[in-house]
Amino acid sequence: MKFDAKDKEDLNKIGIFTLLDLALKIPKNYDDTTLTNTPKDGSVSVEVEIKNSYRQNGILHIVSWCESWSTNIKIVIFNAKAWHFGAFKLHKKIYINGKCSYAFGGWQITNPKIITKINKILPKYKLNLRDDRFRSLIDKYIKFENFIYEGLSQNEAEFLTKIHKNDENSVILIDELNKNGLGIEILKFVEIYNYLKKLSAKKRNFKANDIEIFDIVGWISSLPFSLTSDQEKAIADIRADFSGFEAKRRVVMGDVGSGKTVVILASALMVYPKTAVVMAPTSILAEQIYDEAVRLLPKFMRIKLVKSGEKEPKFDGVNLIIGTHVLLYNELPKAAVVMIDEQHRFGSNQRERINQLARDGEDYAHIIQFSATPIPRTLSMIQSSFVEFSFLKQMPFKKNIHSQILQSGDFETLIKHIRREIANQKQVIIVYPLVESSESSNYQSLSEAQGFWLKNFKNVFITHGKDREKEQILREFRANGDILLSTTVVEVGISLPRLGTIVVVGAERLGLATLHQLRGRVGRQGGEGFCFLFTKLKNPPERLKEFCATLDGFQIAEIDLKNRQSGDILGGAFQHGATFEYYDFEEHITQSAKKRLRMQTKMI
């Protein structure tokens, strides 16, 4: 259903784009101007005639006569303004609404409002649009038959129609909704159903480049390790994408160390001899993917690493191109698949360039995004209206990572642990919240803390996000270091096979997704490792305790969602801050909404 042009303009300004957006704007409260026929405590609306008035200490005292009550009513107005004296002029008859009480032997109304519409229930919406204008739009578009056309059930359509009718029943329904939650399930369903409809409307289907899939069965059997069943399933999903006529966008999601690189290489080999492009957020990650490609792919695959500063690289006959965002500024050959590692690390302008990179006239390359930041199952169900998902939950190597909250009294124990780790040829990373000192932080910064570590330990390396040499320092640390002092720059970065311990200072300041990424640096090749969360809080937050109790990134994502909410899904990335007012990511409601949307789509 479409809004008229002027209505559409007004509604779009307050974030309403669909009929269901409009229906979900429930009144915050009501002004009830129904005339009160008999005296009572509480909110009343009455007609009065002003008998006399006087001012005392800024308070306007008025005596009025109420014919329907057959009694005088005293009116008290605090901080009276000049206009009050005109509004409450002697012998004037007016309708007022306010809080009434019996005091000092008579009825009294304090700070009443003058009303012009009587016997009405007037909803208050608290929007950047006049209430009377918004009410007129509600009356115009909120119709039972419009809701049925949108795919709602009779029960849902009746509920929304009644709640917006602005009568006594509407007030009762909203009161029950606020007090007892009656009807909340309907609002939750309508909200996620509306959201899924918007997502499906944004989805566009494009023709894919023709791909004759290269048989990789022999290559997989020749690898020096066995694939997990999740890796096999992800590769099968991608093979099915390549077999179709539509260009697909798929997200392969898995914890750090779950084997995403092998899936990248398998995808590149499946499109041989056509070209595959892989883009990574840092040159270190690009180099690691390149090194694995050279080590594992068949020798007939021509692989090129594009480095920053390389002028006019040659791509003739290249089957796999690997690089950072520098790829976006080169004339690349036509690609069958474009793969992006940790796409959320790229800005919106760069993401748009990635989309252009995948386009070849009327045809599009398949796009595969790889992410080590798991999202909850319910969120993936929501976004699956827009993209396909594959999950890597199994680990090629068994990890045994001990996670523990440390407080100030544990420092000596931590130092002894670090010395043991170094003696066993293990490496340690200590992550600080800030580079420089700050009055707003009660934790040492990187610059303040480095003196202690440099004095008491050898082979200490230091870097941070704004350090231009950080990637080179990370390389040197991997080869020769014992301790790395850093900020969260190591969240996504170099593979460190000897890393045994990570210490996160001020852990309560970071989201669980970031903490999980940092912990994922430890034990990349399996074995035992340690993650210590240091806090000065006497009572560490429950979410840190929950984090320490599991290594499952998807379970951690559920905990993080519970604490932080999802953010704007339609905008692209999952950002901090709630998107929904009623819906709370209940999986059964999501399933029902997706099923209804599929039925509605088939009917259309």
MOPEPE-V751256 format. One record per residue. N is the residue number from 1. RES is the residue in one small letter. OMEGA is omega in whole degrees, -180 to 180 (* if undefined). D_CENTER is the distance of its C-alpha to the mean C-alpha in whole Angstrom. Layout:
n=N res=RES omega=OMEGA d_center=D_CENTER
n=N res=RES omega=OMEGA d_center=D_CENTER
//
This chain:
n=1 res=m omega=-177 d_center=29
n=2 res=k omega=175 d_center=29
n=3 res=f omega=172 d_center=29
n=4 res=d omega=-171 d_center=32
n=5 res=a omega=-178 d_center=32
n=6 res=k omega=177 d_center=32
n=7 res=d omega=180 d_center=30
n=8 res=k omega=-180 d_center=27
n=9 res=e omega=-179 d_center=28
n=10 res=d omega=-177 d_center=27
n=11 res=l omega=180 d_center=24
n=12 res=n omega=-180 d_center=22
n=13 res=k omega=180 d_center=23
n=14 res=i omega=172 d_center=21
n=15 res=g omega=178 d_center=18
n=16 res=i omega=-175 d_center=20
n=17 res=f omega=-178 d_center=21
n=18 res=t omega=176 d_center=22
n=19 res=l omega=-178 d_center=24
n=20 res=l omega=170 d_center=22
n=21 res=d omega=-179 d_center=19
n=22 res=l omega=-177 d_center=23
n=23 res=a omega=-177 d_center=24
n=24 res=l omega=175 d_center=21
n=25 res=k omega=-178 d_center=22
n=26 res=i omega=178 d_center=24
n=27 res=p omega=178 d_center=26
n=28 res=k omega=175 d_center=26
n=29 res=n omega=-177 d_center=29
n=30 res=y omega=162 d_center=33
n=31 res=d omega=180 d_center=36
n=32 res=d omega=-178 d_center=39
n=33 res=t omega=175 d_center=42
n=34 res=t omega=-176 d_center=44
n=35 res=l omega=-179 d_center=48
n=36 res=t omega=-172 d_center=48
n=37 res=n omega=-179 d_center=52
n=38 res=t omega=-179 d_center=53
n=39 res=p omega=177 d_center=52
n=40 res=k omega=173 d_center=49
n=41 res=d omega=178 d_center=47
n=42 res=g omega=-177 d_center=43
n=43 res=s omega=179 d_center=42
n=44 res=v omega=171 d_center=45
n=45 res=s omega=-175 d_center=46
n=46 res=v omega=171 d_center=49
n=47 res=e omega=-179 d_center=52
n=48 res=v omega=172 d_center=54
n=49 res=e omega=-175 d_center=57
n=50 res=i omega=-179 d_center=57
n=51 res=k omega=174 d_center=60
n=52 res=n omega=-179 d_center=60
n=53 res=s omega=174 d_center=58
n=54 res=y omega=-179 d_center=58
n=55 res=r omega=180 d_center=56
n=56 res=q omega=179 d_center=56
n=57 res=n omega=177 d_center=54
n=58 res=g omega=180 d_center=51
n=59 res=i omega=178 d_center=51
n=60 res=l omega=179 d_center=52
n=61 res=h omega=-176 d_center=54
n=62 res=i omega=171 d_center=55
n=63 res=v omega=-178 d_center=57
n=64 res=s omega=177 d_center=57
n=65 res=w omega=177 d_center=58
n=66 res=c omega=-175 d_center=56
n=67 res=e omega=-176 d_center=59
n=68 res=s omega=179 d_center=57
n=69 res=w omega=-177 d_center=56
n=70 res=s omega=-180 d_center=60
n=71 res=t omega=173 d_center=59
n=72 res=n omega=172 d_center=58
n=73 res=i omega=176 d_center=55
n=74 res=k omega=179 d_center=54
n=75 res=i omega=180 d_center=51
n=76 res=v omega=179 d_center=50
n=77 res=i omega=178 d_center=48
n=78 res=f omega=179 d_center=46
n=79 res=n omega=-177 d_center=46
n=80 res=a omega=178 d_center=48
n=81 res=k omega=-177 d_center=48
n=82 res=a omega=-176 d_center=50
n=83 res=w omega=179 d_center=49
n=84 res=h omega=-177 d_center=49
n=85 res=f omega=176 d_center=53
n=86 res=g omega=-177 d_center=53
n=87 res=a omega=-178 d_center=51
n=88 res=f omega=-177 d_center=53
n=89 res=k omega=-178 d_center=56
n=90 res=l omega=179 d_center=60
n=91 res=h omega=180 d_center=60
n=92 res=k omega=174 d_center=57
n=93 res=k omega=-179 d_center=55
n=94 res=i omega=172 d_center=52
n=95 res=y omega=179 d_center=49
n=96 res=i omega=176 d_center=47
n=97 res=n omega=179 d_center=44
n=98 res=g omega=-178 d_center=43
n=99 res=k omega=-175 d_center=43
n=100 res=c omega=177 d_center=46
n=101 res=s omega=178 d_center=48
n=102 res=y omega=-176 d_center=52
n=103 res=a omega=175 d_center=53
n=104 res=f omega=174 d_center=57
n=105 res=g omega=179 d_center=59
n=106 res=g omega=-180 d_center=57
n=107 res=w omega=-176 d_center=53
n=108 res=q omega=175 d_center=51
n=109 res=i omega=-176 d_center=48
n=110 res=t omega=177 d_center=46
n=111 res=n omega=-179 d_center=44
n=112 res=p omega=171 d_center=44
n=113 res=k omega=173 d_center=43
n=114 res=i omega=-178 d_center=45
n=115 res=i omega=180 d_center=44
n=116 res=t omega=178 d_center=45
n=117 res=k omega=-178 d_center=44
n=118 res=i omega=-179 d_center=45
n=119 res=n omega=178 d_center=45
n=120 res=k omega=169 d_center=41
n=121 res=i omega=-172 d_center=38
n=122 res=l omega=-179 d_center=35
n=123 res=p omega=176 d_center=32
n=124 res=k omega=-172 d_center=30
n=125 res=y omega=-179 d_center=26
n=126 res=k omega=177 d_center=25
n=127 res=l omega=176 d_center=24
n=128 res=n omega=178 d_center=25
n=129 res=l omega=-178 d_center=28
n=130 res=r omega=-178 d_center=31
n=131 res=d omega=-178 d_center=31
n=132 res=d omega=177 d_center=34
n=133 res=r omega=-179 d_center=33
n=134 res=f omega=178 d_center=29
n=135 res=r omega=179 d_center=32
n=136 res=s omega=178 d_center=34
n=137 res=l omega=175 d_center=31
n=138 res=i omega=-178 d_center=30
n=139 res=d omega=-175 d_center=34
n=140 res=k omega=-170 d_center=34
n=141 res=y omega=-177 d_center=31
n=142 res=i omega=-179 d_center=30
n=143 res=k omega=179 d_center=33
n=144 res=f omega=-176 d_center=33
n=145 res=e omega=177 d_center=34
n=146 res=n omega=179 d_center=31
n=147 res=f omega=177 d_center=29
n=148 res=i omega=179 d_center=31
n=149 res=y omega=-180 d_center=30
n=150 res=e omega=177 d_center=27
n=151 res=g omega=178 d_center=27
n=152 res=l omega=177 d_center=27
n=153 res=s omega=179 d_center=29
n=154 res=q omega=-179 d_center=32
n=155 res=n omega=180 d_center=31
n=156 res=e omega=-180 d_center=28
n=157 res=a omega=179 d_center=29
n=158 res=e omega=-179 d_center=32
n=159 res=f omega=-178 d_center=30
n=160 res=l omega=179 d_center=28
n=161 res=t omega=-179 d_center=31
n=162 res=k omega=-174 d_center=33
n=163 res=i omega=179 d_center=30
n=164 res=h omega=-176 d_center=30
n=165 res=k omega=178 d_center=34
n=166 res=n omega=173 d_center=34
n=167 res=d omega=-178 d_center=37
n=168 res=e omega=179 d_center=38
n=169 res=n omega=177 d_center=36
n=170 res=s omega=179 d_center=33
n=171 res=v omega=179 d_center=33
n=172 res=i omega=-180 d_center=34
n=173 res=l omega=-179 d_center=31
n=174 res=i omega=177 d_center=29
n=175 res=d omega=178 d_center=31
n=176 res=e omega=178 d_center=30
n=177 res=l omega=-178 d_center=27
n=178 res=n omega=-175 d_center=26
n=179 res=k omega=-171 d_center=29
n=180 res=n omega=-179 d_center=28
n=181 res=g omega=180 d_center=25
n=182 res=l omega=-179 d_center=28
n=183 res=g omega=-176 d_center=26
n=184 res=i omega=180 d_center=22
n=185 res=e omega=178 d_center=22
n=186 res=i omega=-180 d_center=23
n=187 res=l omega=178 d_center=20
n=188 res=k omega=-180 d_center=18
n=189 res=f omega=-177 d_center=19
n=190 res=v omega=-178 d_center=20
n=191 res=e omega=-179 d_center=16
n=192 res=i omega=176 d_center=15
n=193 res=y omega=177 d_center=18
n=194 res=n omega=-179 d_center=17
n=195 res=y omega=180 d_center=14
n=196 res=l omega=176 d_center=15
n=197 res=k omega=179 d_center=18
n=198 res=k omega=179 d_center=17
n=199 res=l omega=-178 d_center=15
n=200 res=s omega=178 d_center=18
n=201 res=a omega=179 d_center=20
n=202 res=k omega=-175 d_center=18
n=203 res=k omega=178 d_center=19
n=204 res=r omega=179 d_center=22
n=205 res=n omega=-180 d_center=25
n=206 res=f omega=179 d_center=27
n=207 res=k omega=-180 d_center=30
n=208 res=a omega=170 d_center=30
n=209 res=n omega=176 d_center=33
n=210 res=d omega=180 d_center=35
n=211 res=i omega=170 d_center=35
n=212 res=e omega=-168 d_center=38
n=213 res=i omega=178 d_center=36
n=214 res=f omega=-178 d_center=38
n=215 res=d omega=-177 d_center=39
n=216 res=i omega=-178 d_center=37
n=217 res=v omega=-180 d_center=38
n=218 res=g omega=180 d_center=41
n=219 res=w omega=-179 d_center=39
n=220 res=i omega=-179 d_center=37
n=221 res=s omega=-179 d_center=40
n=222 res=s omega=-178 d_center=41
n=223 res=l omega=-179 d_center=38
n=224 res=p omega=179 d_center=39
n=225 res=f omega=178 d_center=36
n=226 res=s omega=177 d_center=35
n=227 res=l omega=171 d_center=32
n=228 res=t omega=180 d_center=30
n=229 res=s omega=176 d_center=29
n=230 res=d omega=176 d_center=26
n=231 res=q omega=179 d_center=27
n=232 res=e omega=-180 d_center=29
n=233 res=k omega=180 d_center=27
n=234 res=a omega=179 d_center=24
n=235 res=i omega=177 d_center=28
n=236 res=a omega=177 d_center=29
n=237 res=d omega=-178 d_center=26
n=238 res=i omega=176 d_center=26
n=239 res=r omega=178 d_center=30
n=240 res=a omega=176 d_center=29
n=241 res=d omega=-177 d_center=27
n=242 res=f omega=-177 d_center=30
n=243 res=s omega=-176 d_center=32
n=244 res=g omega=-179 d_center=31
n=245 res=f omega=180 d_center=32
n=246 res=e omega=174 d_center=28
n=247 res=a omega=-176 d_center=26
n=248 res=k omega=170 d_center=23
n=249 res=r omega=-176 d_center=19
n=250 res=r omega=173 d_center=19
n=251 res=v omega=174 d_center=16
n=252 res=v omega=-171 d_center=18
n=253 res=m omega=179 d_center=16
n=254 res=g omega=179 d_center=18
n=255 res=d omega=172 d_center=18
n=256 res=v omega=179 d_center=20
n=257 res=g omega=-178 d_center=24
n=258 res=s omega=174 d_center=23
n=259 res=g omega=-180 d_center=25
n=260 res=k omega=-177 d_center=23
n=261 res=t omega=179 d_center=26
n=262 res=v omega=178 d_center=28
n=263 res=v omega=176 d_center=26
n=264 res=i omega=-177 d_center=26
n=265 res=l omega=179 d_center=30
n=266 res=a omega=-180 d_center=31
n=267 res=s omega=179 d_center=29
n=268 res=a omega=-178 d_center=31
n=269 res=l omega=-179 d_center=34
n=270 res=m omega=-179 d_center=33
n=271 res=v omega=179 d_center=34
n=272 res=y omega=9 d_center=37
n=273 res=p omega=176 d_center=39
n=274 res=k omega=-174 d_center=36
n=275 res=t omega=171 d_center=34
n=276 res=a omega=180 d_center=30
n=277 res=v omega=177 d_center=28
n=278 res=v omega=179 d_center=26
n=279 res=m omega=-179 d_center=24
n=280 res=a omega=-176 d_center=22
n=281 res=p omega=179 d_center=21
n=282 res=t omega=180 d_center=24
n=283 res=s omega=177 d_center=28
n=284 res=i omega=179 d_center=28
n=285 res=l omega=178 d_center=25
n=286 res=a omega=180 d_center=27
n=287 res=e omega=180 d_center=31
n=288 res=q omega=178 d_center=30
n=289 res=i omega=179 d_center=29
n=290 res=y omega=-180 d_center=32
n=291 res=d omega=178 d_center=34
n=292 res=e omega=179 d_center=33
n=293 res=a omega=180 d_center=33
n=294 res=v omega=-177 d_center=37
n=295 res=r omega=-168 d_center=38
n=296 res=l omega=-176 d_center=36
n=297 res=l omega=177 d_center=37
n=298 res=p omega=-175 d_center=40
n=299 res=k omega=-179 d_center=42
n=300 res=f omega=177 d_center=43
n=301 res=m omega=177 d_center=39
n=302 res=r omega=-172 d_center=39
n=303 res=i omega=180 d_center=36
n=304 res=k omega=173 d_center=36
n=305 res=l omega=180 d_center=33
n=306 res=v omega=-178 d_center=33
n=307 res=k omega=178 d_center=33
n=308 res=s omega=180 d_center=32
n=309 res=g omega=179 d_center=35
n=310 res=e omega=-176 d_center=37
n=311 res=k omega=175 d_center=39
n=312 res=e omega=179 d_center=39
n=313 res=p omega=-179 d_center=38
n=314 res=k omega=-177 d_center=40
n=315 res=f omega=-178 d_center=38
n=316 res=d omega=176 d_center=41
n=317 res=g omega=-178 d_center=41
n=318 res=v omega=-179 d_center=38
n=319 res=n omega=-179 d_center=36
n=320 res=l omega=180 d_center=33
n=321 res=i omega=-178 d_center=32
n=322 res=i omega=178 d_center=29
n=323 res=g omega=176 d_center=28
n=324 res=t omega=179 d_center=25
n=325 res=h omega=177 d_center=24
n=326 res=v omega=179 d_center=28
n=327 res=l omega=-177 d_center=28
n=328 res=l omega=-175 d_center=27
n=329 res=y omega=176 d_center=30
n=330 res=n omega=175 d_center=32
n=331 res=e omega=-177 d_center=34
n=332 res=l omega=175 d_center=33
n=333 res=p omega=178 d_center=35
n=334 res=k omega=-176 d_center=34
n=335 res=a omega=175 d_center=31
n=336 res=a omega=178 d_center=31
n=337 res=v omega=175 d_center=27
n=338 res=v omega=-178 d_center=25
n=339 res=m omega=-178 d_center=23
n=340 res=i omega=178 d_center=20
n=341 res=d omega=-180 d_center=19
n=342 res=e omega=-176 d_center=16
n=343 res=q omega=-179 d_center=15
n=344 res=h omega=177 d_center=12
n=345 res=r omega=-179 d_center=15
n=346 res=f omega=179 d_center=16
n=347 res=g omega=-177 d_center=16
n=348 res=s omega=178 d_center=16
n=349 res=n omega=179 d_center=19
n=350 res=q omega=178 d_center=20
n=351 res=r omega=178 d_center=18
n=352 res=e omega=177 d_center=20
n=353 res=r omega=177 d_center=23
n=354 res=i omega=178 d_center=22
n=355 res=n omega=179 d_center=22
n=356 res=q omega=178 d_center=25
n=357 res=l omega=-178 d_center=26
n=358 res=a omega=-175 d_center=26
n=359 res=r omega=177 d_center=28
n=360 res=d omega=-176 d_center=32
n=361 res=g omega=178 d_center=33
n=362 res=e omega=-179 d_center=32
n=363 res=d omega=178 d_center=31
n=364 res=y omega=170 d_center=28
n=365 res=a omega=170 d_center=27
n=366 res=h omega=178 d_center=25
n=367 res=i omega=177 d_center=22
n=368 res=i omega=176 d_center=20
n=369 res=q omega=178 d_center=17
n=370 res=f omega=-177 d_center=18
n=371 res=s omega=176 d_center=15
n=372 res=a omega=178 d_center=16
n=373 res=t omega=-177 d_center=12
n=374 res=p omega=174 d_center=12
n=375 res=i omega=-179 d_center=9
n=376 res=p omega=-178 d_center=11
n=377 res=r omega=-177 d_center=13
n=378 res=t omega=179 d_center=12
n=379 res=l omega=179 d_center=9
n=380 res=s omega=177 d_center=12
n=381 res=m omega=179 d_center=14
n=382 res=i omega=-175 d_center=12
n=383 res=q omega=-180 d_center=11
n=384 res=s omega=171 d_center=15
n=385 res=s omega=-173 d_center=16
n=386 res=f omega=180 d_center=15
n=387 res=v omega=175 d_center=16
n=388 res=e omega=-179 d_center=18
n=389 res=f omega=167 d_center=17
n=390 res=s omega=-176 d_center=19
n=391 res=f omega=175 d_center=19
n=392 res=l omega=-178 d_center=21
n=393 res=k omega=-179 d_center=21
n=394 res=q omega=179 d_center=25
n=395 res=m omega=176 d_center=26
n=396 res=p omega=-180 d_center=29
n=397 res=f omega=178 d_center=30
n=398 res=k omega=179 d_center=31
n=399 res=k omega=174 d_center=29
n=400 res=n omega=-176 d_center=30
n=401 res=i omega=178 d_center=28
n=402 res=h omega=179 d_center=29
n=403 res=s omega=-174 d_center=26
n=404 res=q omega=174 d_center=27
n=405 res=i omega=177 d_center=27
n=406 res=l omega=175 d_center=29
n=407 res=q omega=-170 d_center=31
n=408 res=s omega=-178 d_center=33
n=409 res=g omega=-178 d_center=36
n=410 res=d omega=-171 d_center=35
n=411 res=f omega=-179 d_center=36
n=412 res=e omega=178 d_center=39
n=413 res=t omega=179 d_center=38
n=414 res=l omega=-179 d_center=35
n=415 res=i omega=178 d_center=38
n=416 res=k omega=178 d_center=40
n=417 res=h omega=-179 d_center=37
n=418 res=i omega=179 d_center=36
n=419 res=r omega=178 d_center=40
n=420 res=r omega=-179 d_center=41
n=421 res=e omega=-179 d_center=38
n=422 res=i omega=178 d_center=39
n=423 res=a omega=179 d_center=43
n=424 res=n omega=178 d_center=41
n=425 res=q omega=177 d_center=40
n=426 res=k omega=179 d_center=36
n=427 res=q omega=-177 d_center=34
n=428 res=v omega=172 d_center=32
n=429 res=i omega=175 d_center=29
n=430 res=i omega=-175 d_center=28
n=431 res=v omega=180 d_center=25
n=432 res=y omega=-177 d_center=25
n=433 res=p omega=-177 d_center=23
n=434 res=l omega=176 d_center=25
n=435 res=v omega=-180 d_center=27
n=436 res=e omega=-179 d_center=29
n=437 res=s omega=180 d_center=30
n=438 res=s omega=179 d_center=29
n=439 res=e omega=-177 d_center=30
n=440 res=s omega=-178 d_center=27
n=441 res=s omega=177 d_center=26
n=442 res=n omega=176 d_center=29
n=443 res=y omega=174 d_center=28
n=444 res=q omega=174 d_center=30
n=445 res=s omega=178 d_center=29
n=446 res=l omega=-178 d_center=30
n=447 res=s omega=180 d_center=33
n=448 res=e omega=-173 d_center=34
n=449 res=a omega=-169 d_center=34
n=450 res=q omega=-179 d_center=35
n=451 res=g omega=-179 d_center=39
n=452 res=f omega=-175 d_center=39
n=453 res=w omega=179 d_center=38
n=454 res=l omega=-179 d_center=40
n=455 res=k omega=-170 d_center=43
n=456 res=n omega=-178 d_center=42
n=457 res=f omega=176 d_center=41
n=458 res=k omega=175 d_center=42
n=459 res=n omega=178 d_center=40
n=460 res=v omega=179 d_center=37
n=461 res=f omega=-175 d_center=35
n=462 res=i omega=175 d_center=32
n=463 res=t omega=179 d_center=29
n=464 res=h omega=-171 d_center=26
n=465 res=g omega=-177 d_center=24
n=466 res=k omega=180 d_center=26
n=467 res=d omega=-179 d_center=29
n=468 res=r omega=-178 d_center=30
n=469 res=e omega=-170 d_center=32
n=470 res=k omega=-177 d_center=29
n=471 res=e omega=177 d_center=29
n=472 res=q omega=178 d_center=33
n=473 res=i omega=178 d_center=33
n=474 res=l omega=177 d_center=31
n=475 res=r omega=-179 d_center=33
n=476 res=e omega=178 d_center=36
n=477 res=f omega=180 d_center=34
n=478 res=r omega=-175 d_center=34
n=479 res=a omega=-167 d_center=38
n=480 res=n omega=-170 d_center=39
n=481 res=g omega=171 d_center=37
n=482 res=d omega=-178 d_center=37
n=483 res=i omega=173 d_center=34
n=484 res=l omega=172 d_center=31
n=485 res=l omega=-171 d_center=30
n=486 res=s omega=167 d_center=27
n=487 res=t omega=-177 d_center=23
n=488 res=t omega=176 d_center=20
n=489 res=v omega=-179 d_center=21
n=490 res=v omega=-179 d_center=22
n=491 res=e omega=174 d_center=19
n=492 res=v omega=-177 d_center=19
n=493 res=g omega=-170 d_center=23
n=494 res=i omega=174 d_center=27
n=495 res=s omega=-177 d_center=28
n=496 res=l omega=-175 d_center=30
n=497 res=p omega=-177 d_center=32
n=498 res=r omega=-177 d_center=34
n=499 res=l omega=-177 d_center=31
n=500 res=g omega=-175 d_center=32
n=501 res=t omega=170 d_center=30
n=502 res=i omega=179 d_center=27
n=503 res=v omega=-180 d_center=27
n=504 res=v omega=-178 d_center=24
n=505 res=v omega=-179 d_center=25
n=506 res=g omega=-172 d_center=23
n=507 res=a omega=-178 d_center=21
n=508 res=e omega=-180 d_center=19
n=509 res=r omega=-174 d_center=18
n=510 res=l omega=174 d_center=15
n=511 res=g omega=-178 d_center=12
n=512 res=l omega=179 d_center=13
n=513 res=a omega=178 d_center=12
n=514 res=t omega=178 d_center=14
n=515 res=l omega=-180 d_center=17
n=516 res=h omega=177 d_center=17
n=517 res=q omega=180 d_center=17
n=518 res=l omega=178 d_center=20
n=519 res=r omega=-179 d_center=22
n=520 res=g omega=175 d_center=21
n=521 res=r omega=-173 d_center=24
n=522 res=v omega=173 d_center=26
n=523 res=g omega=-179 d_center=29
n=524 res=r omega=179 d_center=28
n=525 res=q omega=-180 d_center=31
n=526 res=g omega=178 d_center=31
n=527 res=g omega=-174 d_center=33
n=528 res=e omega=178 d_center=33
n=529 res=g omega=-175 d_center=30
n=530 res=f omega=174 d_center=29
n=531 res=c omega=-179 d_center=26
n=532 res=f omega=178 d_center=27
n=533 res=l omega=-176 d_center=24
n=534 res=f omega=178 d_center=26
n=535 res=t omega=175 d_center=26
n=536 res=k omega=179 d_center=28
n=537 res=l omega=178 d_center=27
n=538 res=k omega=179 d_center=30
n=539 res=n omega=-179 d_center=27
n=540 res=p omega=-179 d_center=24
n=541 res=p omega=-177 d_center=21
n=542 res=e omega=-176 d_center=21
n=543 res=r omega=177 d_center=18
n=544 res=l omega=177 d_center=20
n=545 res=k omega=178 d_center=22
n=546 res=e omega=178 d_center=20
n=547 res=f omega=-178 d_center=19
n=548 res=c omega=-175 d_center=23
n=549 res=a omega=-178 d_center=24
n=550 res=t omega=173 d_center=22
n=551 res=l omega=-176 d_center=22
n=552 res=d omega=-178 d_center=19
n=553 res=g omega=-179 d_center=16
n=554 res=f omega=176 d_center=15
n=555 res=q omega=177 d_center=16
n=556 res=i omega=178 d_center=15
n=557 res=a omega=177 d_center=11
n=558 res=e omega=178 d_center=12
n=559 res=i omega=-180 d_center=13
n=560 res=d omega=179 d_center=10
n=561 res=l omega=-180 d_center=8
n=562 res=k omega=-177 d_center=11
n=563 res=n omega=-169 d_center=12
n=564 res=r omega=-173 d_center=8
n=565 res=q omega=-164 d_center=6
n=566 res=s omega=-174 d_center=3
n=567 res=g omega=-174 d_center=3
n=568 res=d omega=-179 d_center=5
n=569 res=i omega=-178 d_center=6
n=570 res=l omega=-180 d_center=10
n=571 res=g omega=176 d_center=9
n=572 res=g omega=-175 d_center=9
n=573 res=a omega=177 d_center=7
n=574 res=f omega=-176 d_center=3
n=575 res=q omega=177 d_center=3
n=576 res=h omega=175 d_center=5
n=577 res=g omega=-174 d_center=6
n=578 res=a omega=175 d_center=7
n=579 res=t omega=-172 d_center=8
n=580 res=f omega=179 d_center=11
n=581 res=e omega=-176 d_center=14
n=582 res=y omega=-179 d_center=16
n=583 res=y omega=-175 d_center=14
n=584 res=d omega=174 d_center=13
n=585 res=f omega=175 d_center=12
n=586 res=e omega=-174 d_center=15
n=587 res=e omega=-177 d_center=16
n=588 res=h omega=178 d_center=20
n=589 res=i omega=179 d_center=19
n=590 res=t omega=179 d_center=16
n=591 res=q omega=-179 d_center=19
n=592 res=s omega=-179 d_center=22
n=593 res=a omega=179 d_center=20
n=594 res=k omega=179 d_center=20
n=595 res=k omega=179 d_center=23
n=596 res=r omega=-179 d_center=24
n=597 res=l omega=178 d_center=23
n=598 res=r omega=178 d_center=25
n=599 res=m omega=-180 d_center=28
n=600 res=q omega=-180 d_center=27
n=601 res=t omega=179 d_center=27
n=602 res=k omega=-179 d_center=30
n=603 res=m omega=179 d_center=32
n=604 res=i omega=* d_center=31
//
